[in-house]
Amino acid sequence: MRYIGLGKTGVSVSVIALGTWQFGAREWGFGTNYGADDCVEALTASVEAGVNLVDTAEVYGGGLSERIVGEAIRKAGREVFVASKVFPHHFTYDGVIKACRRSLERLGLRTIDLYQLHFPNPVIPIRWTMRAMEDLVKEGKIRYIGVSNFSAKRLKEAQEALKREEIVSNQVRYNLLDRKIERELVPYCRKEGVTILAYSPLAMGVLTGKYRKTTPRNLVRIFGGAFSRSFLERVEPLLQELEKTAATHGGTIAQTALAWITSRDGFVAIAGAKNRVQALENAAAGDIVLTPDEVEKLSKISESVGKVYFIDRLARLFGR
């Protein structure tokens, strides 16, 4: 497993992080296709494989994800860097303080390592929110402040609202099919020393190759991904190149897609897992180092495919 620095903190985090949206979330099939024990095993396996960053949120599973993460950490018996998120409707000063307290209780922790604003909330003044975040750092309830789904403009506004602390990370959607952050956000984050935590690194499964011949049944994938036959046919050249590159490194298509993300300076890929097998496969991607030529070739192919990604997603949402 490779590690990089988190922002300017001096803390090292694994380039592959464990995402836990699936922990306790019925929309992913929790309670039907897998359960809490599977999730605990996924986290334990991830930590054993060198993953030290685990990402959750108060909204995941209505708080159940945080409870399962807390239980799993205690069973793992190892130090884990825990990141959680506060949802936008709690962005008032009191709302942030109370939300953090509840997350700490569910996690069974005294301190959350990285506390993130889940989405921007233009209705509540950011200075109120950031004052609460800084007070949480001062009280030892959280160590570092992060944001999620913030544009370069909103990230700058959030940083300017802080008096003593700095924003160390921005968690955003990023993968071979969705590279819109490269234009403005990535250059800004690199200039400011903000780490990018990339979620949906496998485009909800499109970049695993699993759906070449099958159709997803999961509602999150159906409404959030791009799985029409016509689109998957356009993705095929990219999957073929991923497959070719994977063979060179003795890995899988999914691992190669994750390695493409971690080949970028200051990037961590947050990969979700429902069980031990998935967790181990994701973690193994942290050992794959692509050559500059491989990265460039995948990037070029992805540019043409990614242009139709959002068109296809919209078409599916509106039933066309």
Disulfide bonds with the S-S distance in Angstrom:
none
